[in-house]
Each structure stands twice: as structure tokens, then as C-alpha cells.
Amino acid sequence: MKDPFTQDYLHSRNGGVITSASNPDTTLTLNWTRASDNYTAEADLKYFVYRSDSDNISTVQNAVDNGTLLNVGGSADINTYNVSGLNPGTTYYFNVIVEDEAGYKAAYSSLEIESPLEP
């Protein structure tokens, strides 16, 4: 049972940094370090991956308001996500929002990616 006098802390780790690995053509893989929470087990944290065409998803609220949610409903216990259907030579912005069982959310640092031009 949760102690009502203890603050609930949800933290992205590694400074909340998202990295990517380019895949062939119009796909890429996003990677991040799993978050931590002082109440919710790491395996029970849910991750929501957002994409935008503009640099407007750097906070939880901005991601929800301006981004396109790629994994509807979120995914528990993940630290990687494959993105497909990107247009060559287009700049995209990505962010990951983590949510604990109490509904608290934290944003990672958004990532800007330009998909490679077609060969």
C-alpha cells in the first residue's frame, strides 16, 4: 500500500534521452532508457511514443495536444520502438511519455530526425 505521506516520483533515466538507429529506407528504431518510479514497478510503467512534423512535443501536454500517438494505448515495459512509413528527406520529431500506475506522466527529451533521402 502506498504511504500517503511519501511523494510519488516518476523519472526518465539518462536525462530522458531518446536515440535512434537508422534502418533501410523509411524506417527507424527509437531507443531510450527505461524510467523509474518509487511506487510502480519498472515492468508496469507504460510508454507512449509521439511523432510530430514540428518541434512542438517537448512536454507531456504538448505531446498530447500536438503529436500523433504511434502506439495507441501505450506499451508496458519497452525501451525501443520501430517507426515505419517515414517520407525520405523529411524532418520528424519524436518524444516518449512514460506513465506510472497512479497516472503521473513524464516526458523524455524530444528527438529531431531527418529521414535519409532515397538512394
C-alpha positions as CSV (number, residue, x, y, z in Angstrom):
1,M,0.0,0.0,0.0
2,K,1.2,3.5,-0.9
3,D,2.2,5.7,2.0
4,P,0.0,8.8,1.7
5,F,2.9,11.0,3.1
6,T,5.5,9.9,0.6
7,Q,5.8,11.8,-2.7
8,D,5.4,9.7,-5.9
9,Y,8.5,10.3,-8.1
10,L,8.5,9.3,-11.8
11,H,11.8,9.9,-13.6
12,S,13.1,9.2,-17.0
13,R,16.7,8.0,-16.7
14,N,19.8,9.0,-18.6
15,G,18.5,12.6,-18.7
16,G,15.5,11.3,-20.7
17,V,17.5,11.0,-23.8
18,I,16.0,9.2,-26.9
19,T,18.4,7.9,-29.5
20,S,17.7,6.4,-32.9
21,A,19.2,3.8,-35.2
22,S,18.6,4.2,-38.9
23,N,17.2,1.3,-40.8
24,P,17.0,1.0,-44.5
25,D,14.5,3.1,-46.5
26,T,11.9,4.9,-44.4
27,T,12.1,3.2,-41.0
28,L,14.0,3.8,-37.8
29,T,14.2,2.5,-34.3
30,L,13.9,4.7,-31.3
31,N,15.7,3.7,-28.1
32,W,15.6,5.1,-24.6
33,T,16.5,4.0,-21.0
34,R,13.5,2.7,-19.0
35,A,12.1,5.2,-16.4
36,S,12.0,4.6,-12.7
37,D,9.2,5.2,-10.2
38,N,9.3,4.9,-6.4
39,Y,5.9,3.0,-6.4
40,T,5.3,1.5,-9.8
41,A,7.5,-1.4,-10.8
42,E,9.6,-0.7,-13.9
43,A,7.8,-3.5,-15.8
44,D,4.4,-1.8,-15.1
45,L,5.3,1.6,-16.5
46,K,3.6,2.4,-19.8
47,Y,5.3,4.3,-22.6
48,F,3.6,6.4,-25.3
49,V,5.5,7.3,-28.4
50,Y,4.6,10.5,-30.2
51,R,5.6,11.9,-33.6
52,S,5.2,15.4,-35.0
53,D,6.3,17.4,-38.1
54,S,7.1,20.4,-35.8
55,D,9.2,20.9,-32.7
56,N,6.1,21.1,-30.5
57,I,6.1,17.9,-28.4
58,S,8.7,18.6,-25.8
59,T,6.4,18.4,-22.8
60,V,3.7,15.9,-21.8
61,Q,0.9,18.3,-22.6
62,N,2.4,19.5,-25.9
63,A,2.9,15.9,-27.0
64,V,-0.7,15.0,-26.2
65,D,-2.0,18.2,-27.9
66,N,0.3,18.4,-30.9
67,G,1.7,14.9,-31.6
68,T,0.5,11.8,-33.2
69,L,0.4,8.8,-30.9
70,L,2.1,5.9,-32.6
71,N,1.3,3.1,-30.1
72,V,-2.3,3.7,-29.1
73,G,-3.0,2.7,-25.6
74,G,0.7,2.7,-24.7
75,S,3.1,-0.2,-24.2
76,A,4.4,-1.5,-20.9
77,D,8.0,-2.4,-20.2
78,I,9.5,-1.2,-23.5
79,N,12.6,0.8,-24.3
80,T,12.6,0.6,-28.1
81,Y,10.0,1.3,-30.8
82,N,10.2,0.8,-34.5
83,V,8.8,3.6,-36.7
84,S,7.9,3.0,-40.3
85,G,6.2,4.9,-43.1
86,L,8.6,7.9,-43.0
87,N,8.9,10.1,-46.0
88,P,12.5,10.4,-47.4
89,G,14.2,13.8,-46.7
90,T,11.5,14.8,-44.1
91,T,12.2,16.1,-40.6
92,Y,10.3,14.4,-37.8
93,Y,10.2,15.0,-34.1
94,F,9.7,12.2,-31.6
95,N,9.0,12.0,-27.9
96,V,8.3,9.3,-25.4
97,I,5.9,9.9,-22.5
98,V,6.1,7.5,-19.5
99,E,3.1,6.9,-17.2
100,D,3.0,5.2,-13.8
101,E,0.1,3.3,-12.3
102,A,-1.1,6.4,-10.5
103,G,-1.4,8.3,-13.8
104,Y,1.6,10.5,-13.3
105,K,3.4,11.2,-16.6
106,A,6.9,12.4,-17.5
107,A,8.3,13.4,-20.9
108,Y,11.7,12.4,-22.3
109,S,13.8,14.9,-24.3
110,S,12.3,15.2,-27.8
111,L,14.4,14.0,-30.7
112,E,14.7,15.6,-34.1
113,I,15.3,13.2,-37.0
114,E,15.6,13.8,-40.7
115,S,14.9,10.6,-42.7
116,P,17.5,9.9,-45.3
117,L,16.9,10.7,-49.0
118,E,16.1,7.9,-51.2
119,P,19.3,6.3,-52.8
